[in-house]
Amino acid sequence: MKPSNTLSAHYREKNSLKNKLDISDREFHDWYRFVLSYPPQLVRKYILDFGLTSNDLLLDPFCGTGTTLVEAKLQNIPSIGIEANSFVHFASSVKINWSIDSTELLKIAIKIKQNALKELAKQNITDIPAQNTDAIFNLKKLNPEQEKIILKNSISPIPLHKCLVLLEEINKFKKSDFFKYLKIAFGNALVYKFSNLRFGPEVGVGKIKDDTIVVETWFTQMEKICNDLSLVQNKDFAPSEAIFSDSRNLKELLNGKQISAVITSPPYPNEKDYTRTTRLESVILGFINSKEELRKLKKTLLRSNSRGIYKGDDDDKYVKGFTEIQSIAVEIEKRRLELGKTSGFEKLYHKVTTLYFGGIAKHLIELQSILKPGAQLAYVVGDQASFLRIMIPTGKLIAEIAETLGYELVRIDLFRTRFSTATKMDLNEEVVILKWNG
């Protein structure tokens, strides 16, 4: 089935603009958000298309930073999200919790700001970047284990010191109901304001910031959160829940739930290590403390890149009978040999492909036990050519897997065309629309 062209013309602008939030969509959504998250208006489109009401239950089994959950809550649709990345799950769970006193939260944020600035002043450090930083000594640092698992030069020494001073003040409210809001503001500002990180096809280190404003920047983010919360104070919204778990094990996880619809975007098979995207905030905020904890986290994720493949992985058994998937894996390995690529990661490229689609198949099998007859599903996925430029038509293959498992393929919508800087190719991102007739 060819993609529908209903959305194609609108999405041929620069990649950097394609996920930019409209001003009207910034409440709650931009407390913390993946750079490549799909936009809230896409969720609204399918909530409307599916005719969902407050009597339905919407599931996002790969909920990420909660775009579907937040939008469902704003539209008064009950929702459940599942996310296996610990920091990302934390972000989505905070973004849908609006039952906090925004006035009291702001008072606490003011107190933290004042105390952090006083502490820095004792060390002769100003929040405003200093002209001469040579006289600044005894800076706080991460421990050696933390240093090993973040990207080198992710954050410069002086901004890091300021961050750790601020975090000490935030942690004084660890037992408070307000703590998670203070923390998510810190995580957001850390990545997008304090760090040296840049985001492209993969997260990397960009322009080095020797110094930057930390405390006031965090406080500005807190003011934004408090303002958003004040808009919904004393108002009732549909319930929403984010569960920390693996979406390939839904049967036990959601036993007894009856799902009316799914709107989600699973990882793409693109050699992108999704744990790197959130590594700095995960480490500094204590969600990952060692390489072993990182390894444990990766094992719970859908296999989409060679850095997340482990001995004993066997999701590929679910797609042994899919000729096109097997042929793509063979072609990738053939190309690797032709090009003389011999790294350990490159040798796993073909394996990623079969494990990825096998994981998707396992997920779709598990999903069947909790879907209502007539349930409608939307999977936002992207074609890929990350493995030695062998094209992987992700949407088409997921649709074929779903059909063999008893789902009805309704259509495939073209969401946008994305230019790949790695392969210099235009790649489609699509929405696979399915129906479960029971």
Stockholm file with secondary structure:
# STOCKHOLM 1.0

chainA/1-438         MKPSNTLSAHYREKNSLKNKLDISDREFHDWYRFVLSYPPQLVRKYILDFGLTSNDLLLDPFCGTGTTLVEAKLQNIPSIGIEANSFVHFASSVKINWSIDSTELLKIAIKIKQNALKELAKQNITDIPAQNTDAIFNLKKLNPEQEKIILKNSISPIPLHKCLVLLEEINKFKKSDFFKYLKIAFGNALVYKFSNLRFGPEVGVGKIKDDTIVVETWFTQMEKICNDLSLVQNKDFAPSEAIFSDSRNLKELLNGKQISAVITSPPYPNEKDYTRTTRLESVILGFINSKEELRKLKKTLLRSNSRGIYKGDDDDKYVKGFTEIQSIAVEIEKRRLELGKTSGFEKLYHKVTTLYFGGIAKHLIELQSILKPGAQLAYVVGDQASFLRIMIPTGKLIAEIAETLGYELVRIDLFRTRFSTATKMDLNEEVVILKWNG
#=GR chainA/1-438 SS CCCBCTTTGGGCSCHHHHTCCCGGGCTTGGGSCCTTCCCHHHHHHHHHHTTCCTTSCEEETTCTTCHHHHHHHHTTCCEEEEECSHHHHHHHHHHTCCCSCHHHHHHHHHHHHHHHHHHHHHTTCCSSCCSCCTTCCSCCCCCHHHHHHSCTTSSCHHHHHHHHHHHHHHHTTTTSTTHHHHHHHHHHHIIIIISCEEESSSEEECSCCSCCCCHHHHHHHHHHHHHHHHHHTTCCCCCEEEEESCTTCHHHHTTTCCEEEEEECCCCSSSCCHHHHTHHHHHHTTSCCSHHHHHHHHTTSCCCSGGGCCTTCCGGGGGTTCHHHHHHHHHHHHHHHHHTCCCTTGGGHHHHHHHHHHHHHHHHHHHGGGEEEEEEEEEEEECBCTTTTCCBCHHHHHHHHHHHTTCEEEEEEEEEEEEETTTTEEEEEEEEEEEECC
#=GC SS_cons         CCCBCTTTGGGCSCHHHHTCCCGGGCTTGGGSCCTTCCCHHHHHHHHHHTTCCTTSCEEETTCTTCHHHHHHHHTTCCEEEEECSHHHHHHHHHHTCCCSCHHHHHHHHHHHHHHHHHHHHHTTCCSSCCSCCTTCCSCCCCCHHHHHHSCTTSSCHHHHHHHHHHHHHHHTTTTSTTHHHHHHHHHHHIIIIISCEEESSSEEECSCCSCCCCHHHHHHHHHHHHHHHHHHTTCCCCCEEEEESCTTCHHHHTTTCCEEEEEECCCCSSSCCHHHHTHHHHHHTTSCCSHHHHHHHHTTSCCCSGGGCCTTCCGGGGGTTCHHHHHHHHHHHHHHHHHTCCCTTGGGHHHHHHHHHHHHHHHHHHHGGGEEEEEEEEEEEECBCTTTTCCBCHHHHHHHHHHHTTCEEEEEEEEEEEEETTTTEEEEEEEEEEEECC
//
